[in-house]
Amino acid sequence: MIYLTNSTDLLQIKLGAAVTANEVDWVTTFHKHVAGPDQIKEDISNGGYSNGTSDVTIVPGPVESVHVHVEVSELHIYNRDTGSVVVTVKLDRNGTEYILHKDALAAGASLQYTAEGGFSHSG
């Protein structure tokens, strides 16, 4: 399970080099746990594209005084480029980066993360 516990925590992806033709797709599912006695959980799904070799935030940290933490349950990355790409999934904790997974994806291949199974690669 990946938890973001501070407002400065970010789950990010980054490519090792510029794509040939098409940016990489990503979709995340995560839960924001709301502070308070009721322990309410907000379920959120988000998606987007890589941005060349720039960091892309795919899950933001919790909002201070509103959320206790953010729990990442799924991440799906699909290489729709015509060439292979190296994708790094990392946790940015207030500017200190921790690599969680790094993988080379051929054109048409995908990388998945689930809370139950961790990271896996297909294609």
ZAZA-195878 format. One record per residue: residue in three letters; residue number from 0; x, y, z of N, C-alpha, C in turn. Coordinates in Angstrom, 3 decimals. Atoms other than C-alpha are relative to their C-alpha. Layout:
<site resn="Ala" resi="NUM" n_xx="X" n_yy="Y" n_zz="Z" ca_xx="X" ca_yy="Y" ca_zz="Z" c_xx="X" c_yy="Y" c_zz="Z"/>
...
END
This chain:
<site resn="Met" resi="0" n_xx="0.853" n_yy="-1.178" n_zz="0.000" ca_xx="0.000" ca_yy="0.000" ca_zz="0.000" c_xx="0.893" c_yy="1.234" c_zz="0.000"/>
<site resn="Ile" resi="1" n_xx="-0.708" n_yy="-1.273" n_zz="0.021" ca_xx="1.228" ca_yy="3.495" ca_zz="-0.802" c_xx="-0.872" c_yy="1.024" c_zz="0.716"/>
<site resn="Tyr" resi="2" n_xx="0.699" n_yy="-1.031" n_zz="-0.758" ca_xx="0.230" ca_yy="6.183" ca_zz="1.701" c_xx="0.710" c_yy="1.335" c_zz="-0.166"/>
<site resn="Leu" resi="3" n_xx="-0.519" n_yy="-1.362" n_zz="-0.026" ca_xx="0.689" ca_yy="9.925" ca_zz="1.377" c_xx="-0.545" c_yy="0.622" c_zz="1.283"/>
<site resn="Thr" resi="4" n_xx="0.426" n_yy="-0.425" n_zz="-1.331" ca_xx="0.611" ca_yy="11.395" ca_zz="4.876" c_xx="0.174" c_yy="1.484" c_zz="0.274"/>
<site resn="Asn" resi="5" n_xx="-0.206" n_yy="-1.434" n_zz="-0.181" ca_xx="1.700" ca_yy="15.021" ca_zz="4.465" c_xx="-0.448" c_yy="0.749" c_zz="-1.243"/>
<site resn="Ser" resi="6" n_xx="0.462" n_yy="-0.789" n_zz="1.142" ca_xx="0.424" ca_yy="17.818" ca_zz="2.250" c_xx="1.099" c_yy="0.171" c_zz="-1.047"/>
<site resn="Thr" resi="7" n_xx="-1.119" n_yy="-0.129" n_zz="0.938" ca_xx="3.893" ca_yy="17.950" ca_zz="0.655" c_xx="0.379" c_yy="-1.326" c_zz="-0.654"/>
<site resn="Asp" resi="8" n_xx="-0.238" n_yy="1.298" n_zz="0.641" ca_xx="3.803" ca_yy="14.241" ca_zz="-0.327" c_xx="-0.690" c_yy="-0.018" c_zz="-1.362"/>
<site resn="Leu" resi="9" n_xx="0.553" n_yy="0.105" n_zz="1.347" ca_xx="3.287" ca_yy="13.630" ca_zz="-4.064" c_xx="0.404" c_yy="-1.336" c_zz="-0.592"/>
<site resn="Leu" resi="10" n_xx="-0.347" n_yy="1.166" n_zz="0.795" ca_xx="3.123" ca_yy="10.441" ca_zz="-6.107" c_xx="0.166" c_yy="0.504" c_zz="-1.426"/>
<site resn="Gln" resi="11" n_xx="-0.318" n_yy="-0.549" n_zz="1.304" ca_xx="4.765" ca_yy="11.200" ca_zz="-9.445" c_xx="0.511" c_yy="-1.072" c_zz="-0.944"/>
<site resn="Ile" resi="12" n_xx="-0.678" n_yy="0.802" n_zz="1.012" ca_xx="5.851" ca_yy="9.623" ca_zz="-12.710" c_xx="0.926" c_yy="0.913" c_zz="-0.782"/>
<site resn="Lys" resi="13" n_xx="-0.957" n_yy="-0.741" n_zz="0.820" ca_xx="8.745" ca_yy="10.659" ca_zz="-14.901" c_xx="0.541" c_yy="-0.955" c_zz="-1.044"/>
<site resn="Leu" resi="14" n_xx="-0.577" n_yy="0.817" n_zz="1.062" ca_xx="10.020" ca_yy="9.367" ca_zz="-18.233" c_xx="1.505" c_yy="0.234" c_zz="-0.078"/>
<site resn="Gly" resi="15" n_xx="-1.449" n_yy="-0.079" n_zz="0.102" ca_xx="13.700" ca_yy="8.642" ca_zz="-18.836" c_xx="0.474" c_yy="0.823" c_zz="-1.185"/>
<site resn="Ala" resi="16" n_xx="-0.343" n_yy="-0.774" n_zz="1.197" ca_xx="13.690" ca_yy="10.380" ca_zz="-22.232" c_xx="-1.298" c_yy="0.450" c_zz="-0.659"/>
<site resn="Ala" resi="17" n_xx="1.181" n_yy="-0.481" n_zz="0.726" ca_xx="11.326" ca_yy="12.255" ca_zz="-24.521" c_xx="-0.597" c_yy="-1.131" c_zz="-0.835"/>
<site resn="Val" resi="18" n_xx="0.681" n_yy="1.009" n_zz="0.806" ca_xx="8.739" ca_yy="10.136" ca_zz="-26.326" c_xx="0.245" c_yy="0.279" c_zz="-1.484"/>
<site resn="Thr" resi="19" n_xx="-0.152" n_yy="-0.152" n_zz="1.445" ca_xx="8.913" ca_yy="9.545" ca_zz="-30.075" c_xx="-1.203" c_yy="0.721" c_zz="-0.601"/>
<site resn="Ala" resi="20" n_xx="1.199" n_yy="-0.570" n_zz="0.620" ca_xx="5.299" ca_yy="10.407" ca_zz="-30.914" c_xx="-1.124" c_yy="0.291" c_zz="0.987"/>
<site resn="Asn" resi="21" n_xx="1.163" n_yy="-0.110" n_zz="-0.887" ca_xx="2.791" ca_yy="9.930" ca_zz="-28.050" c_xx="0.406" c_yy="-0.108" c_zz="1.462"/>
<site resn="Glu" resi="22" n_xx="-0.261" n_yy="0.066" n_zz="-1.437" ca_xx="2.910" ca_yy="10.646" ca_zz="-24.328" c_xx="-0.653" c_yy="-1.251" c_zz="0.596"/>
<site resn="Val" resi="23" n_xx="0.471" n_yy="1.189" n_zz="-0.714" ca_xx="2.260" ca_yy="7.804" ca_zz="-21.859" c_xx="-1.288" c_yy="0.340" c_zz="0.753"/>
<site resn="Asp" resi="24" n_xx="1.256" n_yy="-0.172" n_zz="-0.754" ca_xx="-1.285" ca_yy="7.421" ca_zz="-20.407" c_xx="0.179" c_yy="-0.507" c_zz="1.417"/>
<site resn="Trp" resi="25" n_xx="0.045" n_yy="0.533" n_zz="-1.360" ca_xx="-1.855" ca_yy="6.994" ca_zz="-16.673" c_xx="-1.390" c_yy="0.217" c_zz="0.604"/>
<site resn="Val" resi="26" n_xx="1.258" n_yy="-0.090" n_zz="-0.743" ca_xx="-4.887" ca_yy="6.367" ca_zz="-14.465" c_xx="0.287" c_yy="-0.461" c_zz="1.419"/>
<site resn="Thr" resi="27" n_xx="-0.161" n_yy="0.391" n_zz="-1.403" ca_xx="-4.927" ca_yy="6.253" ca_zz="-10.660" c_xx="-1.360" c_yy="-0.078" c_zz="0.681"/>
<site resn="Thr" resi="28" n_xx="1.142" n_yy="0.044" n_zz="-0.906" ca_xx="-7.495" ca_yy="5.298" ca_zz="-8.073" c_xx="0.568" c_yy="0.136" c_zz="1.402"/>
<site resn="Phe" resi="29" n_xx="-0.500" n_yy="-0.212" n_zz="-1.360" ca_xx="-6.976" ca_yy="6.588" ca_zz="-4.556" c_xx="-1.136" c_yy="0.440" c_zz="0.911"/>
<site resn="His" resi="30" n_xx="1.012" n_yy="-0.310" n_zz="-1.012" ca_xx="-8.853" ca_yy="7.302" ca_zz="-1.345" c_xx="0.559" c_yy="1.062" c_zz="0.938"/>
<site resn="Lys" resi="31" n_xx="-0.362" n_yy="-1.029" n_zz="-0.964" ca_xx="-8.684" ca_yy="10.467" ca_zz="0.722" c_xx="-0.814" c_yy="-0.256" c_zz="1.262"/>
<site resn="His" resi="32" n_xx="0.660" n_yy="0.257" n_zz="-1.279" ca_xx="-9.464" ca_yy="9.696" ca_zz="4.343" c_xx="-0.196" c_yy="1.329" c_zz="0.726"/>
<site resn="Val" resi="33" n_xx="0.363" n_yy="-1.281" n_zz="-0.591" ca_xx="-11.278" ca_yy="12.630" ca_zz="5.933" c_xx="0.202" c_yy="-0.056" c_zz="1.511"/>
<site resn="Ala" resi="34" n_xx="-0.216" n_yy="-0.086" n_zz="-1.446" ca_xx="-10.281" ca_yy="13.733" ca_zz="9.434" c_xx="-1.353" c_yy="0.067" c_zz="0.714"/>
<site resn="Gly" resi="35" n_xx="1.218" n_yy="-0.073" n_zz="-0.794" ca_xx="-12.919" ca_yy="13.305" ca_zz="12.122" c_xx="-0.439" c_yy="-1.356" c_zz="0.494"/>
<site resn="Pro" resi="36" n_xx="0.435" n_yy="1.246" n_zz="-0.640" ca_xx="-14.788" ca_yy="10.695" ca_zz="14.132" c_xx="-0.696" c_yy="-0.983" c_zz="-0.940"/>
<site resn="Asp" resi="37" n_xx="0.755" n_yy="0.883" n_zz="0.889" ca_xx="-16.781" ca_yy="9.308" ca_zz="11.176" c_xx="0.880" c_yy="-0.809" c_zz="-0.949"/>
<site resn="Gln" resi="38" n_xx="-0.938" n_yy="0.712" n_zz="0.877" ca_xx="-13.672" ca_yy="8.143" ca_zz="9.232" c_xx="-0.547" c_yy="-0.158" c_zz="-1.423"/>
<site resn="Ile" resi="39" n_xx="0.545" n_yy="-0.001" n_zz="1.357" ca_xx="-15.229" ca_yy="9.080" ca_zz="5.887" c_xx="1.141" c_yy="-0.144" c_zz="-1.010"/>
<site resn="Lys" resi="40" n_xx="-0.999" n_yy="0.230" n_zz="1.030" ca_xx="-13.349" ca_yy="7.972" ca_zz="2.781" c_xx="-0.540" c_yy="0.515" c_zz="-1.334"/>
<site resn="Glu" resi="41" n_xx="0.363" n_yy="-0.510" n_zz="1.319" ca_xx="-13.505" ca_yy="9.906" ca_zz="-0.520" c_xx="0.742" c_yy="-0.807" c_zz="-1.053"/>
<site resn="Asp" resi="42" n_xx="-0.613" n_yy="0.788" n_zz="1.069" ca_xx="-12.870" ca_yy="7.644" ca_zz="-3.535" c_xx="0.170" c_yy="0.883" c_zz="-1.233"/>
<site resn="Ile" resi="43" n_xx="-0.309" n_yy="-0.874" n_zz="1.128" ca_xx="-11.181" ca_yy="9.393" ca_zz="-6.451" c_xx="0.742" c_yy="-0.785" c_zz="-1.071"/>
<site resn="Ser" resi="44" n_xx="-0.734" n_yy="0.549" n_zz="1.138" ca_xx="-10.046" ca_yy="8.317" ca_zz="-9.916" c_xx="0.457" c_yy="1.187" c_zz="-0.834"/>
<site resn="Asn" resi="45" n_xx="-0.597" n_yy="-1.110" n_zz="0.720" ca_xx="-7.772" ca_yy="10.521" ca_zz="-11.972" c_xx="0.820" c_yy="-0.554" c_zz="-1.150"/>
<site resn="Gly" resi="46" n_xx="-0.809" n_yy="0.467" n_zz="1.114" ca_xx="-5.955" ca_yy="10.273" ca_zz="-15.277" c_xx="0.641" c_yy="1.146" c_zz="-0.742"/>
<site resn="Gly" resi="47" n_xx="-0.676" n_yy="-1.028" n_zz="0.779" ca_xx="-3.650" ca_yy="12.086" ca_zz="-17.630" c_xx="1.112" c_yy="-0.597" c_zz="-0.834"/>
<site resn="Tyr" resi="48" n_xx="-1.105" n_yy="0.392" n_zz="0.879" ca_xx="-0.472" ca_yy="11.946" ca_zz="-19.677" c_xx="1.332" c_yy="0.428" c_zz="0.604"/>
<site resn="Ser" resi="49" n_xx="-1.343" n_yy="-0.422" n_zz="-0.368" ca_xx="3.248" ca_yy="12.111" ca_zz="-19.133" c_xx="0.272" c_yy="1.345" c_zz="-0.681"/>
<site resn="Asn" resi="50" n_xx="-0.349" n_yy="-1.305" n_zz="0.567" ca_xx="4.971" ca_yy="15.401" ca_zz="-19.992" c_xx="1.485" c_yy="0.011" c_zz="-0.322"/>
<site resn="Gly" resi="51" n_xx="-1.416" n_yy="0.099" n_zz="0.347" ca_xx="8.245" ca_yy="14.523" ca_zz="-21.677" c_xx="0.780" c_yy="-0.548" c_zz="1.172"/>
<site resn="Thr" resi="52" n_xx="-0.816" n_yy="0.475" n_zz="-1.119" ca_xx="10.927" ca_yy="14.154" ca_zz="-19.024" c_xx="-0.275" c_yy="0.779" c_zz="1.289"/>
<site resn="Ser" resi="53" n_xx="0.370" n_yy="-0.749" n_zz="-1.207" ca_xx="9.203" ca_yy="16.456" ca_zz="-16.494" c_xx="-0.752" c_yy="-0.883" c_zz="0.981"/>
<site resn="Asp" resi="54" n_xx="0.799" n_yy="0.683" n_zz="-1.018" ca_xx="7.784" ca_yy="15.197" ca_zz="-13.205" c_xx="-1.474" c_yy="0.311" c_zz="-0.225"/>
<site resn="Val" resi="55" n_xx="1.448" n_yy="-0.183" n_zz="0.085" ca_xx="4.019" ca_yy="14.669" ca_zz="-13.385" c_xx="-0.608" c_yy="-0.552" c_zz="1.282"/>
<site resn="Thr" resi="56" n_xx="0.662" n_yy="0.443" n_zz="-1.226" ca_xx="2.044" ca_yy="14.523" ca_zz="-10.145" c_xx="-1.275" c_yy="-0.743" c_zz="-0.379"/>
<site resn="Ile" resi="57" n_xx="1.168" n_yy="0.817" n_zz="0.336" ca_xx="-0.475" ca_yy="11.698" ca_zz="-10.428" c_xx="-0.930" c_yy="-0.192" c_zz="1.195"/>
<site resn="Val" resi="58" n_xx="0.836" n_yy="-0.001" n_zz="-1.208" ca_xx="-1.721" ca_yy="11.698" ca_zz="-6.808" c_xx="0.571" c_yy="1.069" c_zz="0.941"/>
<site resn="Pro" resi="59" n_xx="-0.468" n_yy="-1.017" n_zz="-0.944" ca_xx="-1.511" ca_yy="14.771" ca_zz="-4.560" c_xx="-0.119" c_yy="-0.493" c_zz="1.439"/>
<site resn="Gly" resi="60" n_xx="0.078" n_yy="0.344" n_zz="-1.422" ca_xx="-0.984" ca_yy="14.581" ca_zz="-0.812" c_xx="-1.305" c_yy="0.483" c_zz="0.612"/>
<site resn="Pro" resi="61" n_xx="1.227" n_yy="-0.420" n_zz="-0.680" ca_xx="-3.732" ca_yy="15.152" ca_zz="1.747" c_xx="-0.026" c_yy="1.507" c_zz="0.236"/>
<site resn="Val" resi="62" n_xx="0.174" n_yy="-1.410" n_zz="-0.323" ca_xx="-5.122" ca_yy="18.631" ca_zz="2.350" c_xx="0.048" c_yy="0.125" c_zz="1.518"/>
<site resn="Glu" resi="63" n_xx="-0.150" n_yy="-0.151" n_zz="-1.453" ca_xx="-4.014" ca_yy="19.743" ca_zz="5.812" c_xx="-1.325" c_yy="0.385" c_zz="0.647"/>
<site resn="Ser" resi="64" n_xx="1.178" n_yy="-0.220" n_zz="-0.835" ca_xx="-6.781" ca_yy="19.811" ca_zz="8.450" c_xx="-1.291" c_yy="-0.545" c_zz="-0.600"/>
<site resn="Val" resi="65" n_xx="1.193" n_yy="0.597" n_zz="0.617" ca_xx="-9.201" ca_yy="18.091" ca_zz="6.022" c_xx="0.156" c_yy="-1.517" c_zz="-0.088"/>
<site resn="His" resi="66" n_xx="-0.240" n_yy="1.427" n_zz="0.213" ca_xx="-7.638" ca_yy="14.703" ca_zz="5.259" c_xx="1.088" c_yy="-0.511" c_zz="0.944"/>
<site resn="Val" resi="67" n_xx="-1.002" n_yy="0.642" n_zz="-0.846" ca_xx="-5.707" ca_yy="12.311" ca_zz="7.496" c_xx="1.133" c_yy="-0.526" c_zz="-0.874"/>
<site resn="His" resi="68" n_xx="-0.991" n_yy="0.514" n_zz="0.944" ca_xx="-3.931" ca_yy="10.585" ca_zz="4.601" c_xx="-0.689" c_yy="-0.368" c_zz="-1.315"/>
<site resn="Val" resi="69" n_xx="0.483" n_yy="0.467" n_zz="1.298" ca_xx="-4.270" ca_yy="9.501" ca_zz="0.982" c_xx="0.553" c_yy="-1.397" c_zz="-0.205"/>
<site resn="Glu" resi="70" n_xx="-0.362" n_yy="1.408" n_zz="0.205" ca_xx="-4.220" ca_yy="5.781" ca_zz="0.192" c_xx="-0.142" c_yy="-0.326" c_zz="-1.491"/>
<site resn="Val" resi="71" n_xx="0.015" n_yy="0.321" n_zz="1.427" ca_xx="-3.256" ca_yy="4.771" ca_zz="-3.358" c_xx="-0.340" c_yy="-1.473" c_zz="-0.155"/>
<site resn="Ser" resi="72" n_xx="0.401" n_yy="1.395" n_zz="0.156" ca_xx="-5.061" ca_yy="1.601" ca_zz="-4.406" c_xx="0.378" c_yy="-0.574" c_zz="-1.360"/>
<site resn="Glu" resi="73" n_xx="-0.338" n_yy="0.503" n_zz="1.337" ca_xx="-4.342" ca_yy="1.363" ca_zz="-8.159" c_xx="0.690" c_yy="1.083" c_zz="-0.819"/>
<site resn="Leu" resi="74" n_xx="-0.667" n_yy="-0.857" n_zz="0.970" ca_xx="-2.085" ca_yy="2.842" ca_zz="-10.806" c_xx="0.179" c_yy="-0.815" c_zz="-1.269"/>
<site resn="His" resi="75" n_xx="-0.160" n_yy="0.660" n_zz="1.294" ca_xx="-2.127" ca_yy="1.949" ca_zz="-14.494" c_xx="0.704" c_yy="0.971" c_zz="-0.934"/>
<site resn="Ile" resi="76" n_xx="-0.762" n_yy="-0.800" n_zz="0.946" ca_xx="0.425" ca_yy="3.256" ca_zz="-16.997" c_xx="0.072" c_yy="-0.791" c_zz="-1.302"/>
<site resn="Tyr" resi="77" n_xx="0.004" n_yy="0.664" n_zz="1.305" ca_xx="0.141" ca_yy="2.446" ca_zz="-20.705" c_xx="0.881" c_yy="0.781" c_zz="-0.965"/>
<site resn="Asn" resi="78" n_xx="-0.873" n_yy="-0.644" n_zz="0.974" ca_xx="2.827" ca_yy="3.182" ca_zz="-23.295" c_xx="-0.667" c_yy="-0.011" c_zz="-1.373"/>
<site resn="Arg" resi="79" n_xx="0.624" n_yy="-0.101" n_zz="1.314" ca_xx="0.968" ca_yy="4.403" ca_zz="-26.373" c_xx="0.937" c_yy="0.620" c_zz="-1.024"/>
<site resn="Asp" resi="80" n_xx="-0.996" n_yy="-0.524" n_zz="0.923" ca_xx="4.178" ca_yy="5.698" ca_zz="-27.931" c_xx="0.399" c_yy="-1.086" c_zz="-0.997"/>
<site resn="Thr" resi="81" n_xx="-0.455" n_yy="0.953" n_zz="1.012" ca_xx="5.734" ca_yy="4.048" ca_zz="-31.000" c_xx="1.322" c_yy="-0.666" c_zz="0.391"/>
<site resn="Gly" resi="82" n_xx="-1.257" n_yy="0.580" n_zz="-0.482" ca_xx="8.978" ca_yy="3.325" ca_zz="-29.115" c_xx="-0.089" c_yy="-0.342" c_zz="1.468"/>
<site resn="Ser" resi="83" n_xx="0.000" n_yy="0.355" n_zz="-1.420" ca_xx="9.925" ca_yy="1.998" ca_zz="-25.710" c_xx="0.315" c_yy="1.231" c_zz="0.847"/>
<site resn="Val" resi="84" n_xx="-0.249" n_yy="-1.083" n_zz="-0.953" ca_xx="10.025" ca_yy="4.292" ca_zz="-22.662" c_xx="0.401" c_yy="-0.604" c_zz="1.342"/>
<site resn="Val" resi="85" n_xx="-0.313" n_yy="0.381" n_zz="-1.380" ca_xx="11.502" ca_yy="4.058" ca_zz="-19.187" c_xx="-0.834" c_yy="0.902" c_zz="0.896"/>
<site resn="Val" resi="86" n_xx="0.890" n_yy="-0.731" n_zz="-0.899" ca_xx="8.955" ca_yy="5.063" ca_zz="-16.545" c_xx="0.487" c_yy="-0.187" c_zz="1.428"/>
<site resn="Thr" resi="87" n_xx="-0.330" n_yy="0.045" n_zz="-1.428" ca_xx="9.888" ca_yy="5.935" ca_zz="-12.970" c_xx="-1.213" c_yy="0.462" c_zz="0.781"/>
<site resn="Val" resi="88" n_xx="1.063" n_yy="-0.371" n_zz="-0.925" ca_xx="7.197" ca_yy="5.962" ca_zz="-10.278" c_xx="0.700" c_yy="0.350" c_zz="1.303"/>
<site resn="Lys" resi="89" n_xx="-0.739" n_yy="-0.435" n_zz="-1.178" ca_xx="8.366" ca_yy="7.943" ca_zz="-7.276" c_xx="-0.885" c_yy="0.750" c_zz="0.984"/>
<site resn="Leu" resi="90" n_xx="0.631" n_yy="-0.758" n_zz="-1.068" ca_xx="7.291" ca_yy="9.440" ca_zz="-3.992" c_xx="0.869" c_yy="1.220" c_zz="0.258"/>
<site resn="Asp" resi="91" n_xx="-0.699" n_yy="-1.250" n_zz="-0.305" ca_xx="8.279" ca_yy="13.082" ca_zz="-3.549" c_xx="-0.495" c_yy="0.452" c_zz="1.363"/>
<site resn="Arg" resi="92" n_xx="0.338" n_yy="-0.430" n_zz="-1.360" ca_xx="8.338" ca_yy="13.933" ca_zz="0.159" c_xx="0.678" c_yy="1.334" c_zz="0.263"/>
<site resn="Asn" resi="93" n_xx="-0.510" n_yy="-1.342" n_zz="-0.257" ca_xx="8.797" ca_yy="17.679" ca_zz="0.394" c_xx="1.346" c_yy="0.236" c_zz="-0.688"/>
<site resn="Gly" resi="94" n_xx="-1.212" n_yy="-0.213" n_zz="0.777" ca_xx="11.478" ca_yy="17.633" ca_zz="-2.317" c_xx="1.005" c_yy="-1.138" c_zz="0.042"/>
<site resn="Thr" resi="95" n_xx="-0.858" n_yy="1.189" n_zz="-0.037" ca_xx="13.199" ca_yy="14.385" ca_zz="-1.302" c_xx="-0.716" c_yy="-1.108" c_zz="-0.747"/>
<site resn="Glu" resi="96" n_xx="0.658" n_yy="0.980" n_zz="0.859" ca_xx="12.487" ca_yy="11.760" ca_zz="-3.945" c_xx="0.423" c_yy="-1.422" c_zz="0.340"/>
<site resn="Tyr" resi="97" n_xx="-0.205" n_yy="1.421" n_zz="-0.262" ca_xx="12.133" ca_yy="8.024" ca_zz="-3.323" c_xx="-0.559" c_yy="-0.785" c_zz="-1.183"/>
<site resn="Ile" resi="98" n_xx="0.464" n_yy="0.795" n_zz="1.140" ca_xx="11.973" ca_yy="5.710" ca_zz="-6.327" c_xx="-0.718" c_yy="-1.243" c_zz="0.523"/>
<site resn="Leu" resi="99" n_xx="0.792" n_yy="1.166" n_zz="-0.384" ca_xx="9.217" ca_yy="3.136" ca_zz="-5.840" c_xx="0.129" c_yy="-1.115" c_zz="-1.038"/>
<site resn="His" resi="100" n_xx="-0.112" n_yy="0.994" n_zz="1.063" ca_xx="9.545" ca_yy="1.421" ca_zz="-9.213" c_xx="0.500" c_yy="0.683" c_zz="-1.267"/>
<site resn="Lys" resi="101" n_xx="-0.506" n_yy="-0.500" n_zz="1.281" ca_xx="11.369" ca_yy="1.893" ca_zz="-12.505" c_xx="-0.065" c_yy="-1.157" c_zz="-0.977"/>
<site resn="Asp" resi="102" n_xx="0.217" n_yy="1.090" n_zz="0.944" ca_xx="10.524" ca_yy="-0.112" ca_zz="-15.626" c_xx="0.078" c_yy="0.510" c_zz="-1.430"/>
<site resn="Ala" resi="103" n_xx="0.005" n_yy="-0.290" n_zz="1.427" ca_xx="11.132" ca_yy="-0.134" ca_zz="-19.375" c_xx="-1.258" c_yy="-0.612" c_zz="-0.597"/>
<site resn="Leu" resi="104" n_xx="1.236" n_yy="0.467" n_zz="0.624" ca_xx="7.876" ca_yy="-0.398" ca_zz="-21.315" c_xx="0.132" c_yy="0.085" c_zz="-1.514"/>
<site resn="Ala" resi="105" n_xx="0.022" n_yy="0.013" n_zz="1.462" ca_xx="7.829" ca_yy="-1.450" ca_zz="-24.959" c_xx="-1.279" c_yy="0.677" c_zz="-0.472"/>
<site resn="Ala" resi="106" n_xx="1.225" n_yy="-0.571" n_zz="0.566" ca_xx="5.265" ca_yy="0.172" ca_zz="-27.256" c_xx="-1.156" c_yy="-0.969" c_zz="0.234"/>
<site resn="Gly" resi="107" n_xx="1.172" n_yy="0.833" n_zz="-0.273" ca_xx="1.836" ca_yy="-1.123" ca_zz="-26.225" c_xx="0.039" c_yy="-0.741" c_zz="1.325"/>
<site resn="Ala" resi="108" n_xx="-0.111" n_yy="0.689" n_zz="-1.302" ca_xx="3.063" ca_yy="-2.438" ca_zz="-22.844" c_xx="-0.565" c_yy="0.883" c_zz="1.111"/>
<site resn="Ser" resi="109" n_xx="0.548" n_yy="-0.753" n_zz="-1.125" ca_xx="1.662" ca_yy="-1.423" ca_zz="-19.475" c_xx="0.644" c_yy="-0.421" c_zz="1.315"/>
<site resn="Leu" resi="110" n_xx="-0.477" n_yy="0.218" n_zz="-1.370" ca_xx="2.691" ca_yy="-1.168" ca_zz="-15.844" c_xx="-1.188" c_yy="0.238" c_zz="0.909"/>
<site resn="Gln" resi="111" n_xx="1.102" n_yy="-0.146" n_zz="-0.942" ca_xx="0.187" ca_yy="-1.693" ca_zz="-13.055" c_xx="0.534" c_yy="-0.066" c_zz="1.422"/>
<site resn="Tyr" resi="112" n_xx="-0.230" n_yy="0.135" n_zz="-1.436" ca_xx="0.240" ca_yy="-1.189" ca_zz="-9.312" c_xx="-1.363" c_yy="-0.221" c_zz="0.627"/>
<site resn="Thr" resi="113" n_xx="1.192" n_yy="0.179" n_zz="-0.831" ca_xx="-2.403" ca_yy="-2.588" ca_zz="-6.987" c_xx="0.466" c_yy="-0.137" c_zz="1.432"/>
<site resn="Ala" resi="114" n_xx="-0.340" n_yy="0.106" n_zz="-1.416" ca_xx="-2.425" ca_yy="-2.400" ca_zz="-3.216" c_xx="0.221" c_yy="-1.449" c_zz="0.415"/>
<site resn="Glu" resi="115" n_xx="-0.094" n_yy="1.415" n_zz="-0.356" ca_xx="-2.847" ca_yy="-6.172" ca_zz="-3.060" c_xx="1.218" c_yy="-0.676" c_zz="-0.630"/>
<site resn="Gly" resi="116" n_xx="-1.035" n_yy="0.725" n_zz="0.727" ca_xx="-0.240" ca_yy="-7.199" ca_zz="-5.644" c_xx="1.274" c_yy="0.759" c_zz="-0.286"/>
<site resn="Gly" resi="117" n_xx="-1.187" n_yy="-0.786" n_zz="0.282" ca_xx="2.285" ca_yy="-4.362" ca_zz="-5.906" c_xx="0.101" c_yy="0.313" c_zz="-1.489"/>
<site resn="Phe" resi="118" n_xx="-0.228" n_yy="-0.362" n_zz="1.401" ca_xx="3.854" ca_yy="-3.550" ca_zz="-9.286" c_xx="0.083" c_yy="-1.253" c_zz="-0.861"/>
<site resn="Ser" resi="119" n_xx="-0.119" n_yy="1.076" n_zz="0.982" ca_xx="3.501" ca_yy="-5.784" ca_zz="-12.350" c_xx="0.042" c_yy="0.621" c_zz="-1.391"/>
<site resn="His" resi="120" n_xx="-0.248" n_yy="-0.479" n_zz="1.352" ca_xx="4.337" ca_yy="-5.416" ca_zz="-16.013" c_xx="-0.664" c_yy="-0.969" c_zz="-0.981"/>
<site resn="Ser" resi="121" n_xx="0.574" n_yy="0.875" n_zz="1.016" ca_xx="2.452" ca_yy="-6.743" ca_zz="-19.041" c_xx="0.295" c_yy="0.568" c_zz="-1.381"/>
<site resn="Gly" resi="122" n_xx="-0.260" n_yy="-0.405" n_zz="1.372" ca_xx="3.142" ca_yy="-6.679" ca_zz="-22.737" c_xx="1.422" c_yy="-0.013" c_zz="-0.257"/>
END
